[in-house]
Amino acid sequence: MASRIADSLFAFTGPQQCLPRAPKVASARLSHGAYAVRPIDLLLKGSTHRTRRTIVPVKRRIGCIKAVAVPVAPPSADSAEEREQLAESYGFKQIGENLPDNVTLKDIMDTLPKEVFEIDDVKAWKTVLISVASYSLGLFMIAKAPWYLLPLAWAWTGTAITGFFVIGHDCAHKSFSKNKLVEDIVGTLAFLPLVYPYEPWRFKHDRHHAKTNMLVHDTAWQPVPPEEFDSSPALRKAIIFGYGPIRPWLSIAHWINWHFNLRKFRASEVNRVKISLACVFAFMAVGWPLIVAKVGLLGWVKFWLMPWLGYHFWMSTFTMVHHTAPHIPFKPADEWNAAQAQLNGTVHCDYPSWIEILCHDINVHIPHHISPRIPSYNLRAAHESIQENWGKYTNLATWNWRLMKTIMTVCHVYDKEENYIPFDRLAPEESQPITFLKKAMPDYAA
């Protein structure tokens, strides 16, 4: 049961039958005098009805306006004006046009400059230097900071150690070094402080790139299947809480459930998985006792656990933002289009500069999904090329509270017409965590 709940919380429950998403219906343009209501406002109010409504005044009197509720179709993005309204509603800078069906991933890759694929050993090892130095500085800050500054030190150190993950991420994609053995060693070592087994993650992450935003098959954030949500009251409550307040740390469930079970891997993968697991368990068996011996159990919490939780905050947040929004569909395999999934279904999100530096531009994410072979230090050049040639099809954002509020309070259960249905429209009496988030989270957009 515990494994089942962990699977459900991250929507990795094995093959299930999902209905195809229906074609979008263009919404009618409002006449003069109609009130413009942001689509997200309708969702954030927590209505229990499935039909969205706009309020249209029909008669004006002094001190009184009578109104009727007119059902409308789910918001479409068929025009520039509609996309602009949705972008403002969801916390985006831009929502891209739909990529034509006849465009292939190769068409997009062919427009990228060849130099963005080139591996530069100096730049690659510079990322290692940045991460080692920033992590060492973080540990020094933790050691010297008074108790009231520890949260700042933990935030810095957790962000710095996320850079280690990005280095291992490049190694897994063969974009760190031309030497495969070097990549395997560096990737394994980079993941060790995170107690993350390198090879199991690599195998599962390759599947994410091959099946991005494909229902059931993508190994990243999936919409909650309706049948899972309705399966039992206990599981439903766990899912609501997991996709609600603890969603920024739900990658911990993914880490536990997906990377330590040999039965989840092919026979050809098992030997390499065992080596990675042995390295992780050796680090835990040797490294953790050494930390405790040196600084005590509270010191282990202070120097390792808190930065590790900071890393998982970024791991969950980054991956949520990369592919989750009300307008980005997950499609069944028979409707899935690789170019649309990688270009239209991936979000470029700008974070504060210090985060971008420590995390090696991992959130310049669209070019990484066009080709994972692009090294992290070339992602910005590749992004500029994509904006020049395909910019009108891309989803762009700067991290803001409205963006996070939209994801955490709206993007929940799969629906073939609306992409997502919020929990509180399906189970309002059990959705107190979502109600709390709607009240507590700011609605500020940068």
Secondary structure, 3 states (H helix, E strand, C coil): CHHHHHHHHCCCCCCCCCCCCCCCCCCCCCCCCCCCCCHHHHHHCCCCCCCCEEEEEEEEECCEEEEEEEECCCCCCCCHHHHHHHHHHHCCCECCCCCCCCCCHHHHHCCCCHHHHCCCHHHHHHHHHHHHHHHHHHHHHHHHCCHHHHHHHHHHHHHHHHHHHHHHHHHHCCCCCCCHHHHHHHHHHHHHHHCCCHHHHHHHHHHHHHCCCECCCCCCCCCECHHHHCCCHHHHHHHHHHCCCCHHHCHHHHHHHHHCCHHHCCCCCHHHHHHHHHHHHHHHHHHHHHHHHHHHHHHHHHHHHHHHHHHHHHHHHHHHHHHCCCCCCCECCCCCCHHHHHHHCCEEEECCHHHHHHCCCCCCCHHHHHCCCCCHHHHHHHHHHHHHHHHHHCEEEECCHHHHHHHHHHCCEEECCCEEECHHHHCHHHCHHHHHHHHHCCCCCC
